[in-house]
Amino acid sequence: MARMSKAKKLELAENSSDPAELELLAADKVDDVRWEVATNPNTPASVLEKLAGDELGNVRWSVAEHTNTSEALLEKLAGDDDSYLRLRVACNPNTPASVLEKLAGDEEVDVRRSVAEHTNTSEALLEKLAGDEDSVVRRSVVEHPNTPVSLLEKLAGDEDVRCEVAVKPNTPIPILEKLSIDDDWHVRQCVAKNPNTPASVLEKLAGDDESGVCSTVVRNPNMPVPLLEKLLEKLAGDENREVRWGVAGHTNTPTATLEMLAGDRNVRVRQHVASNPNTPVSLLEKLAGDAREMVSSAATENPNYLAQVSGSDDSYLCDNDREIVLAAVKDDGSTLEDAADAFKADCEIVLAAVKSSGSRALEYAADTLKSDREFILAAVKDDGGALEYAADALKADHEIVLAAVKSSRSYALEHAADTLKSDREFILAAVKNDGNSLRYAADTLKADREIVLAAVKADEHAGALSYAADAFKADCEIVLAAVKSSGSRALEHAADTLKADREFILAAVKNDGDSLSYAADTLKADREIVLAAMDHDPNLLELADPTLMSDPKLASAAWPVIQKMRAKDYKDMYHPDVYDSDGVEDFFDNLTDGCDAGGIKLNYSEHMDSLRVGDESEAFGRGLVWVKCIAITHLEEDDIPSKIDLEDGGVVYEIVFRVYFQCFYERPNACFLKLLYVGNKDKIDEDAEYELYWYSPDADSANPAASDYFSEMCDDVSPVDDEDDEDDEDDEW
């Protein structure tokens, strides 16, 4: 497994169900592999227990929410310092009641809220959470399906959550009656919205002074129809246009009220009348002539209007009105199904249906059209999938099938005649349009070198090579052409002999640095090949053999690229919520490795306990555990270190470094690190006191007075004329 590629390990970690295999992968040094194991539903509890101590937060979080995690481990994780980890435990459906009881007293409101939402939370614990200081938690208690009536009665008096009590379906009627006369109209509106509110309460709410309450009452299914119609008539004259919208679209609105609203000054109100399924035809005919298109269109598309025009209740796209049918299929091609047979043979109408809804509309087209060459040619130019519905004779037509490939790529060939799939001239033309057309070619043509070479050159998705005969997967010219057109992914299908061929891999990484990931392990230790890959992306050093990691030239290969970066591209490595002195220590270990690799010596105390990094609230944070220092260089070569005279007569020495780093899987970045120390100028004493400052343009420095100083350092990195600054803002580095 140690020689297995990263891509293969990731695939296994995600899909494997073998406990032994997953246990091995859980110890992999690649973070993503361990994370995939932690999220794999087949990972056993024993492996999850090991991953619970992982240094990567994402891995531990996934363990906390995994359904196979044991109750004992969940109880242990519930006491972790990481609040997000505790939150994931609270969300785990298998977390037992005893652990939930512990988490109910958590300092983080999101953790307590999740406990209040958990299905395993007992009534006793819900009662405890009902007294939580945060309304978010109390609101979740109200919404919990197991909250007892006695608790709902108590929470009905809570001014922050009584709206939730009012709208909850199983709230008892006596409580709803009490809330229906609440001083806050929003609470009364929630009672009006509740599907279990009785008609007697709704009748009282129908006379509410607030139109928002009344407009909600009319949508309640328990509202008696006679009372509903009377209320709708009342609301039709409301000043609030949104209330009138609701009345205009309501299916119980009386005809007389609809007629009144059809003349409303608000266009949306008239549109809702025009869309109402109960609006009479006479009123629709009037609205069809409305000056606003949105109203007239709604009227002419109303089923009542179309049925009247067509003279049929079974189909509203029939006999006489061609324009109506054409307008309907332009809006929704599937309506062709309901059109009269004459229109299903109308070339313009069916093509309009294809344009609006794709080739599936041809399912309803007349057979005469499916055999019409000119029509099918026009249809496949819009959607190559139309070839599926063409007559068999047309599926063997060169021009038609090639047009289908051009519009919908190679997938259209699935429906082509077998005679075309064996036609060399046709397949050559097809693969030049889409290399993946090789998939549908006859086996004899998959062994044709000219066709395969044309296919990989036209392929943008790295799939064509997989369909070629095996001999071509070991052909240097063909595989290299595939890499040039579709990138390193093409090497997934290359023969192992090529992956171990030095000249080929060198040529491949010069085209795409990621090709290094597919190279044989022996070539990952080849300095020239690794350097060629790093010309594309310095991050690719991580794919190299570990023996090359300390190579000074490789460590410095990233410098020319990074030095072109603008200060505005620098990213802050500030993680305030996860301060940990171990993170600082790990960072300095990596920093030292980078210095040694770059041939630069950095002296600092190994006793990190006394190291102070500004305020703890602005400390480096545990995130730096995953920082790999690529290289480091002094900022001011002529004066290292600089001497600072203090007002009290003391002396402090200062060194400023430019640090190039890689964090997680992002591109390399740069920042500035200032080290202030008291002691010997030429050698930092182990007993010296330290202060470190991490500079970032996106966050305040630990030193409030450092902004000007930092600006100077930024200028030193990449001096830019002011007049060009705006134009260069979005340039890639």
C-alpha positions in Angstrom: 0.0 0.0 0.0 3.0 2.3 0.5 3.7 2.2 -3.2 0.0 2.9 -4.1 -0.8 6.2 -5.7 -2.6 8.9 -3.7 -5.7 8.7 -6.0 -5.9 4.9 -5.5 -5.6 5.2 -1.8 -8.4 7.9 -1.7 -10.7 5.6 -3.7 -10.1 2.7 -1.4 -10.5 4.9 1.7 -13.9 6.1 0.4 -15.3 2.8 -0.8 -13.5 -0.1 1.0 -15.5 -2.4 3.3 -12.4 -4.4 4.4 -11.6 -3.7 8.1 -7.9 -4.6 7.7 -7.5 -2.4 4.7 -9.3 0.5 6.4 -7.1 0.2 9.5 -4.0 0.5 7.3 -5.4 3.5 5.5 -6.3 5.2 8.8 -2.6 5.5 9.5 -1.7 7.0 6.2 0.3 10.3 6.2 -2.0 11.9 3.7 -4.7 13.9 5.5 -7.4 13.4 2.8 -7.0 9.6 3.0 -7.6 9.5 6.7 -10.6 11.8 6.3 -12.1 9.5 3.7 -11.7 6.6 6.1 -13.4 8.6 8.9 -16.4 9.3 6.6 -16.6 5.8 5.1 -19.9 4.2 6.4 -18.1 0.8 6.6 -15.3 1.9 8.9 -15.5 -0.2 12.1 -15.6 1.2 15.7 -12.1 0.1 16.4 -10.6 2.1 13.5 -12.7 5.1 14.4 -11.3 5.0 17.9 -7.8 5.3 16.6 -8.8 8.2 14.3 -10.4 10.0 17.2 -6.9 11.1 18.2 -6.0 12.4 14.8 -4.3 15.8 14.5 -6.6 16.9 11.8 -9.9 18.5 13.0 -11.9 17.2 10.0 -11.0 13.6 10.8 -12.0 13.9 14.5 -15.2 15.7 13.5 -16.2 12.9 11.1 -15.5 10.3 13.8 -17.8 12.3 16.2 -20.7 12.1 13.8 -20.1 8.6 12.4 -22.9 6.1 13.1 -20.4 3.3 14.0 -18.7 5.3 16.7 -19.2 3.5 20.0 -21.1 5.1 22.9 -18.0 4.9 25.1 -16.0 7.0 22.5 -18.9 9.4 22.1 -18.9 10.0 25.8 -15.1 10.7 25.7 -15.4 13.1 22.8 -18.3 14.9 24.5 -15.7 16.2 27.0 -13.2 17.4 24.3 -12.0 21.1 24.3 -13.1 21.5 20.6 -16.6 22.9 20.7 -17.3 21.9 17.1 -16.3 18.3 17.9 -18.8 18.4 20.8 -21.4 19.8 18.4 -20.9 16.8 16.1 -21.4 14.4 19.0 -24.6 16.2 19.9 -25.8 15.7 16.3 -24.9 12.0 16.1 -28.2 10.0 16.0 -26.7 7.3 18.2 -25.5 9.5 21.0 -27.1 8.0 24.2 -29.3 10.0 26.6 -26.5 10.0 29.3 -24.1 11.8 27.0 -26.8 14.2 25.8 -27.5 15.1 29.5 -23.9 16.0 29.9 -23.9 18.1 26.7 -27.1 19.9 27.8 -24.9 22.0 30.1 -22.3 22.9 27.4 -21.1 26.5 27.2 -21.8 26.6 23.4 -25.4 27.5 22.5 -25.2 25.4 19.2 -24.3 22.3 21.2 -27.3 22.8 23.6 -29.6 23.6 20.6 -28.5 20.3 19.0 -29.3 18.4 22.2 -32.7 20.0 22.3 -33.3 18.8 18.7 -32.0 15.2 19.3 -34.6 12.4 19.1 -33.0 10.6 22.1 -33.4 13.6 24.4 -35.7 12.7 27.3 -38.7 14.7 28.5 -36.9 15.5 31.7 -33.9 16.9 29.8 -36.3 18.9 27.5 -37.8 20.4 30.6 -34.3 21.4 31.8 -33.5 23.0 28.4 -36.8 24.8 28.4 -35.2 27.1 31.0 -32.1 27.8 28.9 -30.9 31.4 28.8 -30.8 31.4 25.0 -34.1 31.5 23.1 -32.6 29.4 20.2 -32.4 26.5 22.6 -35.9 27.1 24.0 -37.3 27.3 20.4 -35.8 23.9 19.6 -37.5 22.5 22.7 -40.9 23.7 21.4 -40.3 22.1 18.0 -39.2 18.8 19.5 -41.8 16.1 18.7 -41.6 14.6 22.3 -42.2 17.9 24.2 -45.0 17.2 26.6 -48.2 19.4 26.7 -47.3 20.6 30.2 -44.1 22.1 28.9 -45.8 23.7 25.9 -48.2 25.4 28.4 -45.2 26.8 30.2 -43.4 28.0 27.0 -46.7 29.6 25.7 -45.9 32.4 28.2 -42.3 32.8 26.9 -42.3 36.0 24.8 -39.4 34.7 22.7 -40.9 31.4 21.7 -44.6 31.6 22.0 -44.9 32.1 18.2 -43.4 28.6 17.8 -45.9 27.2 20.3 -48.8 28.9 18.4 -47.9 27.3 15.1 -47.0 23.8 16.4 -49.5 21.3 15.0 -50.0 19.4 18.3 -50.4 22.4 20.5 -53.6 21.8 22.5 -56.7 23.9 21.6 -56.9 25.6 25.1 -53.4 27.0 24.5 -54.3 28.1 21.0 -57.4 29.9 22.3 -55.2 31.8 24.8 -52.6 32.7 22.2 -55.3 33.9 19.7 -55.9 37.0 21.9 -52.2 37.7 22.4 -51.1 41.4 22.2 -48.6 40.6 19.6 -50.3 40.2 16.2 -47.5 38.0 15.0 -48.5 35.4 17.6 -52.1 35.7 16.5 -51.0 35.2 12.9 -49.2 32.0 13.9 -52.4 30.7 15.5 -54.2 31.5 12.2 -51.6 29.5 10.4 -51.8 26.4 12.6 -53.6 23.6 10.6 -55.3 22.4 13.8 -56.8 25.7 14.9 -60.6 25.1 15.2 -63.1 27.0 13.2 -64.4 28.8 16.3 -61.0 30.4 16.9 -60.5 31.2 13.2 -63.9 32.9 13.1 -62.7 35.3 15.9 -59.3 35.9 14.1 -61.2 36.7 10.9 -62.3 39.9 12.6 -58.7 40.9 13.6 -57.6 44.5 13.0 -54.4 43.3 11.4 -54.7 42.4 7.7 -51.7 40.1 8.1 -53.8 37.9 10.5 -56.9 38.0 8.3 -54.9 37.1 5.1 -53.4 34.1 7.0 -56.9 32.9 8.2 -58.1 32.6 4.6 -55.4 30.1 3.9 -56.3 27.8 6.8 -58.0 24.6 5.6 -60.4 24.6 8.7 -61.9 28.0 7.7 -65.7 27.5 7.0 -66.5 28.3 3.3 -69.4 30.8 4.0 -67.2 32.7 6.5 -64.2 32.4 4.1 -66.0 34.0 1.2 -67.2 36.8 3.4 -63.7 37.4 4.7 -62.3 37.4 1.1 -64.7 40.1 0.1 -63.6 42.2 3.0 -59.9 41.7 2.3 -60.3 42.5 -1.4 -60.4 46.2 -0.4 -57.4 46.0 1.8 -54.7 48.7 1.3 -51.9 46.1 1.4 -51.4 44.9 -2.2 -50.0 41.6 -1.0 -53.3 40.9 0.8 -55.2 41.6 -2.4 -52.8 39.3 -4.3 -53.8 36.4 -2.0 -57.5 37.1 -2.4 -57.1 37.3 -6.2 -55.5 33.9 -6.4 -57.7 32.2 -3.8 -59.9 29.4 -5.2 -62.8 30.4 -3.0 -62.9 34.0 -4.0 -66.4 34.8 -5.3 -66.8 35.8 -8.9 -68.0 39.2 -8.1 -64.9 39.8 -6.0 -62.7 38.6 -8.9 -64.4 41.0 -11.2 -63.7 43.8 -8.9 -60.0 42.8 -8.6 -59.7 42.5 -12.3 -59.7 46.3 -12.4 -57.2 46.7 -9.6 -54.5 49.3 -10.1 -51.8 46.8 -9.1 -50.6 44.6 -12.1 -49.8 41.7 -9.8 -53.3 41.6 -8.5 -54.7 41.4 -12.0 -52.2 38.7 -12.9 -53.4 36.6 -10.0 -57.0 37.0 -11.1 -55.9 35.9 -14.6 -54.2 32.8 -13.2 -57.0 31.8 -10.9 -58.5 28.5 -12.1 -62.0 29.7 -11.2 -61.9 33.0 -13.1 -64.8 32.8 -15.7 -64.0 32.9 -19.4 -65.8 36.3 -19.9 -63.4 37.9 -17.4 -60.4 36.1 -18.9 -61.2 37.5 -22.3 -61.2 41.0 -20.8 -57.9 40.4 -19.1 -56.4 38.9 -22.3 -56.5 42.5 -23.7 -54.7 43.9 -20.7 -52.0 46.4 -21.5 -49.5 44.5 -19.4 -48.1 41.4 -21.0 -47.8 39.5 -17.8 -51.5 39.9 -17.2 -52.6 39.1 -20.8 -50.3 36.1 -21.0 -51.6 34.7 -17.7 -55.1 35.0 -19.1 -54.5 33.3 -22.4 -52.6 30.5 -20.7 -55.4 29.9 -18.2 -57.0 26.4 -18.8 -60.5 27.9 -18.9 -59.6 30.3 -21.6 -57.8 27.6 -23.7 -60.6 25.2 -23.3 -63.1 27.8 -24.5 -60.9 28.6 -27.6 -60.4 24.9 -28.5 -64.0 23.9 -27.7 -62.8 20.8 -25.8 -62.6 19.9 -22.2 -60.1 17.0 -22.9 -57.4 19.0 -24.7 -56.7 22.7 -24.6 -54.2 22.6 -27.5 -56.5 21.5 -30.3 -58.4 22.3 -33.4 -58.2 25.8 -34.7 -55.7 28.2 -32.9 -52.2 27.5 -34.2 -50.8 30.6 -32.5 -51.9 29.3 -29.1 -50.3 26.0 -29.6 -47.1 27.6 -30.8 -47.0 29.9 -27.8 -47.6 27.0 -25.5 -44.8 24.7 -26.8 -42.4 27.6 -26.7 -43.0 27.9 -23.0 -43.1 24.2 -22.3 -42.4 21.7 -25.1 -44.1 18.8 -23.2 -47.5 20.5 -23.9 -47.1 19.1 -27.5 -48.5 15.9 -26.0 -52.0 17.6 -25.7 -51.9 19.2 -29.1 -54.1 18.1 -32.0 -52.5 15.6 -34.3 -52.2 18.2 -37.1 -49.9 20.3 -34.9 -47.8 17.2 -34.0 -46.9 17.1 -37.7 -46.2 20.8 -37.9 -42.5 21.3 -38.4 -42.3 24.8 -36.9 -44.3 23.8 -33.8 -42.4 20.6 -33.1 -39.0 22.4 -33.6 -40.1 25.0 -31.1 -41.0 22.3 -28.6 -37.5 20.8 -29.1 -35.9 24.2 -28.5 -37.8 24.8 -25.3 -37.7 21.3 -23.7 -35.1 19.3 -25.6 -35.3 16.2 -27.7 -37.8 14.5 -25.4 -40.6 16.6 -27.0 -40.1 14.4 -30.2 -41.8 11.6 -28.3 -45.1 13.2 -29.2 -44.2 14.2 -32.8 -45.8 12.5 -35.8 -44.0 9.7 -37.4 -44.0 11.6 -40.7 -41.7 14.2 -39.1 -39.4 11.6 -37.6 -38.8 10.3 -41.2 -38.4 13.9 -42.6 -34.7 14.4 -43.4 -34.7 18.2 -43.3 -36.7 18.3 -40.1 -34.5 15.7 -38.3 -31.3 17.6 -39.4 -32.7 20.8 -37.9 -33.7 19.0 -34.7 -30.3 17.4 -34.1 -28.6 20.7 -34.6 -30.6 22.0 -31.6 -30.3 18.8 -29.6 -28.2 15.8 -30.7 -30.4 13.5 -28.6 -33.1 14.0 -31.3 -31.3 11.2 -33.2 -32.9 8.7 -30.8 -36.3 9.5 -32.3 -35.3 9.6 -36.0 -36.3 6.9 -38.4 -33.7 4.1 -38.7 -32.7 5.2 -42.2 -31.8 8.6 -40.9 -29.6 7.1 -38.1 -27.3 6.0 -40.9 -27.1 9.4 -42.5 -23.5 10.8 -42.3 -24.5 14.5 -42.2 -27.3 14.1 -39.7 -25.3 12.0 -37.2 -22.3 14.2 -37.4 -24.5 17.2 -36.8 -25.8 15.4 -33.7 -22.2 14.9 -32.5 -21.4 18.5 -33.0 -24.4 19.7 -30.9 -24.4 17.1 -28.1 -20.9 15.6 -28.2 -20.3 11.9 -28.5 -23.3 10.7 -26.6 -25.5 11.1 -29.7 -23.5 8.2 -31.3 -25.2 5.8 -29.0 -28.3 6.0 -31.3 -26.3 5.9 -34.6 -26.6 2.9 -37.0 -23.9 0.2 -36.6 -22.9 0.7 -40.2 -21.7 4.2 -39.3 -19.8 3.0 -36.2 -17.8 0.8 -38.6 -17.3 3.5 -41.2 -13.7 4.8 -41.0 -14.2 8.1 -42.7 -17.2 8.9 -40.5 -15.6 7.9 -37.2 -12.5 9.9 -38.1 -14.7 13.0 -38.6 -16.6 12.2 -35.4 -13.5 11.9 -33.2 -12.1 15.2 -34.5 -15.3 16.8 -33.2 -15.3 15.0 -29.9 -12.5 12.5 -29.0 -14.8 10.5 -26.8 -16.7 9.4 -30.0 -14.0 6.6 -30.0 -16.1 4.9 -27.4 -18.8 4.0 -30.0 -16.4 3.0 -32.8 -16.1 -0.6 -33.9 -13.1 -2.5 -32.3 -11.2 -2.5 -35.6 -11.3 1.3 -35.6 -10.2 1.6 -32.0 -7.0 -0.1 -33.3 -6.5 2.4 -36.1 -3.6 4.7 -35.1 -4.7 7.7 -37.1 -8.2 7.6 -35.6 -6.9 7.2 -32.0 -4.3 10.0 -32.4 -7.1 12.3 -33.7 -9.3 11.3 -30.8 -6.9 12.0 -28.0 -5.9 15.4 -29.6 -9.6 16.5 -29.6 -10.4 15.1 -26.1 -10.8 17.7 -23.3 -12.0 15.2 -20.7 -9.2 12.6 -20.5 -11.5 9.7 -21.6 -10.6 9.0 -25.2 -7.4 7.0 -24.4 -9.4 4.6 -22.2 -11.3 3.4 -25.4 -8.2 2.9 -27.5 -6.7 -0.5 -28.1 -4.1 -1.5 -25.4 -1.2 -1.2 -27.8 -1.8 2.6 -28.0 -1.9 3.0 -24.3 1.8 2.3 -24.4 2.5 4.5 -27.4 4.6 7.5 -26.3 3.3 9.9 -29.0 -0.3 9.1 -28.5 -0.3 9.2 -24.7 1.8 12.4 -24.7 -0.8 14.0 -27.1 -3.5 13.0 -24.7 -1.6 14.7 -21.8 -1.3 17.9 -23.9 -5.0 18.0 -24.8 -6.6 16.9 -21.5 -3.9 17.1 -18.9 -2.3 14.6 -16.6 -5.6 12.7 -16.0 -5.1 11.0 -19.3 -2.2 9.0 -17.6 -4.8 7.1 -15.6 -5.2 5.0 -18.8 -1.6 4.8 -19.8 0.4 1.6 -19.7 2.6 1.0 -16.6 5.6 0.7 -18.9 5.2 4.3 -19.9 4.8 5.5 -16.3 8.2 4.0 -15.6 9.8 5.5 -18.8 12.1 8.4 -17.8 12.0 10.3 -21.1 8.3 10.0 -21.4 7.5 11.1 -17.8 9.9 14.1 -18.2 8.1 15.2 -21.3 4.7 14.7 -19.6 5.6 16.7 -16.5 6.8 19.5 -18.7 3.3 19.7 -20.2 1.5 19.2 -16.9 3.3 19.0 -13.6 0.6 16.8 -12.0 1.8 14.0 -14.3 4.3 13.4 -11.5 1.5 11.8 -9.5 1.3 9.0 -12.1 5.0 8.4 -12.4 6.7 5.2 -11.1 8.1 5.6 -7.6 11.7 5.5 -8.9 11.1 8.5 -11.1 9.6 10.5 -8.2 13.1 10.4 -6.8 14.5 11.9 -10.0 15.7 15.5 -9.3 15.3 16.7 -12.9 11.8 15.3 -13.3 10.6 16.8 -9.9 12.1 20.2 -10.7 10.3 20.2 -14.1 7.0 19.4 -12.3 7.6 22.2 -9.8 8.0 24.7 -12.6 4.2 24.3 -12.9 3.4 24.2 -9.2 5.9 24.3 -6.3 3.4 22.3 -4.2 4.2 19.2 -6.3 7.3 18.8 -4.1 5.0 16.8 -1.8 4.7 14.1 -4.4 8.5 13.7 -4.6 10.4 10.9 -2.9 11.1 11.8 0.7 14.8 11.6 0.0 14.5 14.8 -2.1 12.7 16.8 0.5 16.0 18.2 2.0 17.4 19.1 -1.5 18.2 22.8 -1.3 17.5 23.4 -5.0 14.1 21.8 -4.8 13.3 23.7 -1.6 14.1 27.0 -3.4 12.4 26.1 -6.7 9.3 27.9 -5.6 11.0 31.2 -4.9 10.9 32.8 -8.4 7.2 32.1 -8.7 6.2 33.2 -5.2 8.3 36.4 -5.4 6.0 37.6 -8.2 3.0 37.5 -5.9 1.4 40.8 -4.9 1.0 41.6 -1.2 -2.8 41.6 -1.7 -2.5 37.8 -2.6 -1.0 36.9 0.7 -3.3 34.8 3.0 -3.5 35.1 6.7 -2.7 32.1 8.8 -4.6 33.4 11.8 -6.7 30.9 13.7 -8.0 32.6 16.9 -10.2 29.8 18.2 -7.7 27.0 18.3 -4.7 28.5 20.1 -2.2 25.9 21.1 1.5 26.4 21.9 2.2 23.0 20.3 1.1 24.5 17.0 3.7 27.2 17.4 6.4 24.7 18.2 5.5 22.5 15.2 5.5 25.6 13.0 9.0 26.5 14.1 10.2 22.9 13.5 9.0 23.2 9.9 10.4 26.7 9.7 13.8 25.4 10.7 13.7 22.6 8.1 12.9 25.2 5.5 15.8 27.4 6.6 18.2 24.5 6.5 17.0 23.4 3.1 17.5 26.9 1.8 21.0 27.2 3.3 19.9 29.8 5.8 20.5 29.4 9.5 17.9 30.7 12.0 18.9 30.6 15.7 16.2 30.5 18.2 15.5 29.0 21.6 14.3 25.4 21.6 12.5 26.1 24.9 9.2 27.1 23.5 7.4 27.3 26.8 8.5 30.9 27.3 7.6 32.0 23.7 5.1 34.7 23.6 3.1 35.4 20.4 1.4 38.7 20.8 -1.9 38.3 22.6 -3.3 34.8 22.9 -6.4 36.0 21.1 -4.2 36.7 18.0 -1.9 33.6 18.3 -0.8 31.5 15.4 -3.2 28.6 16.3 -3.2 24.9 15.7 -3.8 25.4 12.0 -0.1 25.8 11.6 0.4 22.2 12.4 -0.3 21.6 8.7 1.9 24.4 7.4 4.9 23.2 5.4 7.6 25.9 5.2 9.0 25.9 1.6 11.7 28.4 2.2 12.7 31.5 4.2 14.8 34.4 3.5 15.9 37.6 5.3 14.1 40.8 4.3 16.9 43.2 4.9 20.2 41.5 3.9 22.4 44.5 4.7 21.4 44.9 8.3 20.7 41.6 10.2 19.7 42.0 12.9 18.7 45.6 13.4 19.1 47.3 16.7 16.2 49.1 18.4 16.9 51.6 21.3 14.1 51.7 23.8 13.0 54.8 25.8 14.0 53.2 29.0 17.6 52.7 27.8 17.1 49.0 26.9 18.0 47.4 23.6 15.9 45.1 21.5 17.2 43.3 18.4 14.9 42.7 15.4 15.0 40.3 12.5 12.3 40.3 9.8 11.9 37.2 7.6 9.9 36.7 4.5 8.4 33.2 4.9 7.1 31.2 1.9 4.6 28.5 3.0 2.1 26.1 1.9 -1.1 25.6 4.0 -3.4 22.6 3.6 -3.7 22.1 -0.2 -3.6 25.7 -1.2 -1.1 27.3 -3.5 2.2 28.6 -2.0 1.9 31.9 -0.1 4.2 34.4 1.6 4.0 36.4 4.8 6.3 38.2 7.1 7.6 37.2 10.5 9.2 39.6 12.8 11.2 38.3 15.7 12.1 40.7 18.6 14.5 39.5 21.2 16.6 40.8 24.0 20.1 39.3 24.2 23.3 38.9 22.2 23.0 40.4 18.7 24.9 37.6 16.9 23.3 34.7 18.8 19.9 34.4 20.3 20.3 33.2 23.9 18.2 30.3 25.1 17.3 32.4 28.1 16.3 35.4 26.0 12.8 36.8 25.9 10.9 36.6 22.6 8.1 38.4 20.9 6.9 37.2 17.5 4.6 39.1 15.1 2.8 37.6 12.2 2.0 40.2 9.5 -0.9 39.9 7.2 -2.6 42.6 5.1 -6.0 41.1 5.8 -5.8 41.2 9.6 -4.5 43.6 12.2 -0.9 42.9 13.2 -0.2 41.9 16.8 1.7 45.2 16.8 -0.8 48.0 16.3 1.9 50.4 15.2 3.3 48.2 12.5 1.0 49.1 9.6 3.4 51.5 7.9 6.3 49.1 8.5 4.3 46.4 6.9 3.4 48.5 3.9 7.1 49.1 3.3 7.7 45.3 3.4 4.9 44.8 0.9 6.5 47.3 -1.4 9.8 45.5 -1.0 8.2 42.3 -2.2 6.6 43.7 -5.4 6.9 47.4 -6.0 3.9 48.5 -8.2 3.2 51.8 -9.8 -0.1 53.3 -8.4 -1.4 54.0 -11.9 -1.1 50.3 -12.8 -2.5 49.0 -9.5 -6.1 48.8 -10.5 -5.4 47.1 -13.8 -3.3 44.4 -12.2 -5.8 43.6 -9.4 -7.1 40.4 -10.9 -4.0 39.2 -12.6 -3.0 35.6 -12.0 0.5 35.2 -10.4 
